[in-house]
Amino acid sequence: MRAVILAAGEGVRMLPLTLNTPKPLLKVRGKTLIEYAIGALPPEADELILVVGYLGDKIRNFLGENFQGKKINYVWQKEKLGTAHALGLCRGLLGDEKFMMLYADDIHGKEGLCRLASRDLAISVKEVEDPRPFGVVMMDGENKIIDIEEKPEQPQSHMVSTGPMVLDGRIFNYEAEKSESGEYYLTSAISKMMKDHVFFGEISSEWIPVGRPEDLTRAERILANKE
């Protein structure tokens, strides 16, 4: 199974740390964020597609063409057009097969991603106190996802997408709507796909969002306490 890792963002909220370093190469306890992402993947994810953009050459130089035994294909996102656009650039490499997608800059538990990989169509989810900055997920009693909404002002749930998801080539049949920011969010396409296909929410075993400089310190503390 292939794993798509989105790593093209500019990391604006991480400034000034990202002036010369792409966010996926920032370190927590001596290890880069992208190493955490790759290390959490399930064993069946044996090939990577990395979508890079901002300072992408540095990421490519760091990982090379093969990392931790996984072959890497690089795809360049030259314009800041959002997650749906980034995934669409991978269509030729993915075909119709099932794949896992995640972001390069959060820390996830391997156990949860292994459970996620056992599903056909699924999204990793977790309950949070303030869901507004995230993709908010509405589920029924059987953990079937009813709807997902990107960064709503009035959330209908405290359950949010943590980023990783399992999809297949059918996602490319659904076109994302252009958001107010001018970007095309993947959640828009998934919302349409959910009307025709069943998605499940798989509870994350661990999720440490890393969006701002202070989150690096928080992640250090959480991981140090685990050890």
C-alpha positions in Angstrom: 0.0 0.0 0.0 1.2 3.5 -0.8 1.2 6.3 1.7 0.9 9.9 0.5 2.5 12.5 2.8 1.6 16.1 2.2 4.7 18.3 3.0 4.4 21.3 0.7 3.2 24.0 3.1 5.1 27.1 4.0 4.7 26.7 7.8 3.7 30.3 8.2 2.5 29.8 11.8 5.9 28.4 12.6 7.8 31.6 11.6 10.6 32.5 12.2 11.6 28.8 12.5 10.6 28.0 9.0 12.4 30.9 7.3 15.2 28.5 6.1 13.9 25.1 7.3 10.7 23.5 6.0 8.3 22.6 8.8 8.6 18.8 8.3 12.4 19.1 9.1 11.8 20.8 12.5 12.9 18.6 15.3 11.3 17.2 18.5 13.7 15.4 20.8 16.3 15.3 18.1 14.1 13.8 15.4 12.4 15.6 12.5 8.6 15.7 12.3 8.7 13.9 9.0 10.6 11.0 10.6 7.9 10.7 13.2 5.3 10.6 10.4 7.1 7.9 8.4 7.9 5.9 11.6 4.2 5.8 12.6 3.1 4.2 9.3 1.8 0.6 9.3 4.1 -2.1 7.9 1.9 -2.5 4.8 2.7 1.1 3.7 5.8 0.2 1.8 6.0 3.0 -0.7 5.8 6.8 -0.2 4.6 9.6 -2.3 5.8 12.9 -0.9 4.1 16.1 -2.0 6.7 18.9 -1.6 6.8 22.6 -2.4 8.3 25.2 0.0 12.0 24.3 0.5 11.2 20.9 -1.0 14.8 20.3 -2.1 15.8 20.3 1.5 13.3 17.6 2.3 14.4 15.5 -0.7 18.0 15.9 0.2 17.3 14.7 3.8 15.2 11.7 2.9 16.7 10.7 -0.5 15.0 8.2 -2.8 14.6 5.5 -0.1 14.1 6.0 3.6 13.6 3.4 6.3 13.3 0.8 3.6 10.5 2.6 1.8 10.8 3.9 -1.8 9.9 7.6 -2.2 8.4 9.3 -5.2 8.3 13.1 -5.1 5.5 15.2 -6.4 5.9 19.0 -6.6 3.0 21.4 -5.7 4.2 24.7 -7.2 1.1 26.7 -6.2 -0.6 27.0 -2.8 -3.9 25.5 -3.9 -4.8 23.3 -0.9 -4.9 19.7 0.1 -7.3 18.5 -2.6 -5.1 19.9 -5.2 -2.0 18.4 -3.6 -3.6 14.9 -3.6 -4.8 15.4 -7.1 -1.2 15.8 -8.3 -0.7 12.2 -7.1 -3.5 10.6 -9.2 -1.2 9.2 -11.9 0.9 7.4 -9.3 -2.0 6.1 -7.2 -4.5 4.8 -9.8 -7.5 3.1 -8.3 -5.8 1.4 -5.4 -6.3 1.9 -1.7 -3.8 4.3 0.0 -3.2 6.1 3.2 -2.8 9.9 3.3 -1.4 12.0 6.1 0.4 15.3 6.8 4.1 15.6 7.4 4.0 17.8 10.5 2.0 16.2 13.3 2.9 13.3 15.5 0.7 10.2 15.5 0.5 6.9 17.3 1.5 3.8 15.2 -1.3 1.6 16.8 -4.0 4.0 15.6 -2.6 4.1 12.0 -2.4 0.3 11.9 -6.1 0.1 12.8 -6.9 2.8 10.2 -5.1 0.8 7.5 -7.4 -2.2 8.1 -10.4 -0.1 6.9 -11.4 0.6 3.3 -12.5 4.2 3.7 -11.8 5.8 7.0 -10.5 8.9 8.8 -8.4 9.1 12.0 -10.4 11.1 14.6 -10.1 12.4 18.1 -12.2 14.4 20.5 -10.8 17.9 21.4 -11.9 20.8 23.5 -11.9 23.4 20.8 -12.7 21.8 17.4 -12.9 25.1 15.4 -9.4 25.1 13.9 -9.8 21.5 12.5 -12.0 19.5 10.2 -15.0 18.6 12.4 -16.4 15.1 12.1 -20.0 14.1 12.8 -20.4 10.3 13.5 -23.3 8.0 14.4 -23.3 5.3 17.1 -21.5 2.8 14.9 -18.6 5.3 14.1 -19.9 5.8 10.6 -19.1 9.4 9.5 -22.2 11.4 8.6 -20.4 14.6 7.6 -17.2 16.5 7.9 -16.8 20.3 7.8 -13.5 22.3 7.6 -12.9 24.8 10.3 -16.5 25.7 11.1 -17.3 28.7 13.3 -20.1 26.8 15.0 -19.0 23.1 15.2 -21.6 20.4 15.5 -19.2 18.0 17.2 -16.0 18.0 19.3 -14.7 15.1 17.2 -12.1 16.2 14.6 -10.0 14.7 11.9 -6.4 14.2 13.0 -5.2 14.2 9.4 -4.5 10.5 8.4 -7.1 8.8 6.3 -7.5 5.8 4.1 -8.9 6.4 0.6 -8.9 4.9 -2.9 -9.0 6.1 -6.4 -12.7 6.9 -6.2 -11.8 10.1 -4.3 -10.7 11.6 -7.7 -14.3 11.4 -9.0 -15.3 14.1 -6.5 -14.3 17.7 -7.1 -13.5 20.0 -4.1 -15.2 23.4 -4.0 -13.0 26.5 -3.9 -12.8 27.9 -0.4 -12.8 31.6 0.6 -9.0 31.4 0.9 -8.8 30.3 -2.7 -7.6 26.8 -1.7 -9.3 23.5 -2.4 -9.8 21.5 0.8 -9.8 17.7 0.6 -12.7 17.7 3.2 -14.9 19.3 0.5 -14.4 16.3 -1.9 -14.7 13.8 1.0 -18.1 15.4 2.0 -19.4 14.7 -1.5 -17.9 11.2 -1.6 -19.6 10.3 1.7 -23.0 10.7 0.1 -22.2 7.6 -2.1 -19.8 5.6 0.1 -19.5 4.7 3.8 -16.6 6.2 5.8 -15.7 5.2 9.3 -14.0 7.2 12.0 -11.1 5.4 13.6 -10.1 6.8 17.0 -6.5 7.9 17.1 -4.2 6.2 19.6 -2.1 9.4 19.9 -2.1 12.8 18.2 0.2 15.7 18.9 -0.7 18.6 16.6 2.3 20.8 15.8 1.3 24.1 14.4 3.1 26.8 16.2 6.6 27.1 17.8 5.2 26.5 21.3 3.8 23.2 20.1 7.3 21.9 19.6 8.0 22.4 23.3 4.6 20.8 24.2 5.5 17.8 22.0 8.9 17.5 23.7 7.2 17.4 27.1 4.6 14.9 26.1 7.1 12.5 24.5 9.6 12.9 27.4 6.8 12.0 29.9 6.0 8.9 27.9 9.6 7.7 28.2 
